[in-house]
């Protein structure tokens, strides 16, 4: 059985979330998750948090774009509606 160090696993998780793993790295991550239930739960927790942050970022970006559109359509200038 392979021994996995914490830094390598963190890198695998990070690249997994970005969908950038090689086939070998993907297999290493899967093997690590199978070693214990705690490993699998940790991965799922990190993945869930990552997805939640992506959603929050998406909403924030769209909110900024929406506010910009409102300002343009209502001719908002210097905090005063004209």
N, C-alpha and C positions, 0 to 999 in steps of 0.2 A: 504494500500500500504506500502511495506517495505521501510525503510529509509536506504540508502546505504552510508557508509562513504568512503572517497576518498582512504584510504589505502586498504580497502577491494576490491574496484573496481579495483585498480591497480594490486592487487594480482590475481584477477580473469582474467584480461586481460593477464597478464604475463603467467599464467598457461594455458589459452586458446591457446595462441600462441605456447606453448609447447605441446599442446594436452594432458593436464594432469588434466582436470577438472572432478570432480565427477558429477553425474547427477544433484544433488541439486545446485552445483555451476554453472553448465551450465545454469540451469533455472534462477538463480539469474542474471547472466550476460545477458541473453536474456530479462528478465524483465527490467533490467536497460537500455538496449539499446532502448526498446520500450517506455520508459518514455518521451524521447524527440529525435528529429531529431539530435540535437547537440551531444547527447550521441552516437548515431549510427555513425555519421560522425567522431567523435573522435576515436571510436574503429576502423573504417575502415582505418583512417589515420595511427594509430599506427601499425595496421596489415600490411599495405602496406610498411611502413618503415622497419618493422621487416623482411619482405620477401626480400626487397632490400638488407638489411644487410647480410642476409643469402646467397644471390647470390654473393655479393661482397666477402664474406668469402670463398665461394666455388671456385670462380675464383682465389683468392689469393693462396689458398691451391694447386690448380691444377697447377698454374704457378710455384710455388716452386718445385713441383714434376717434372714438365716438364723440368725446368732448371737443376735439379739434373740429370735427364736422359741424357740431352745434355752433361753435364760435363762428365758423365761416358762414354758415347759413343765416345766422342772426346778426351778422356784422358786429360781433363783440369786439370792442376795441378798448384797451387799457382798463378793463374791468367795468366798462360802462356799455350798456346795450344802446346802439344807435339806430 
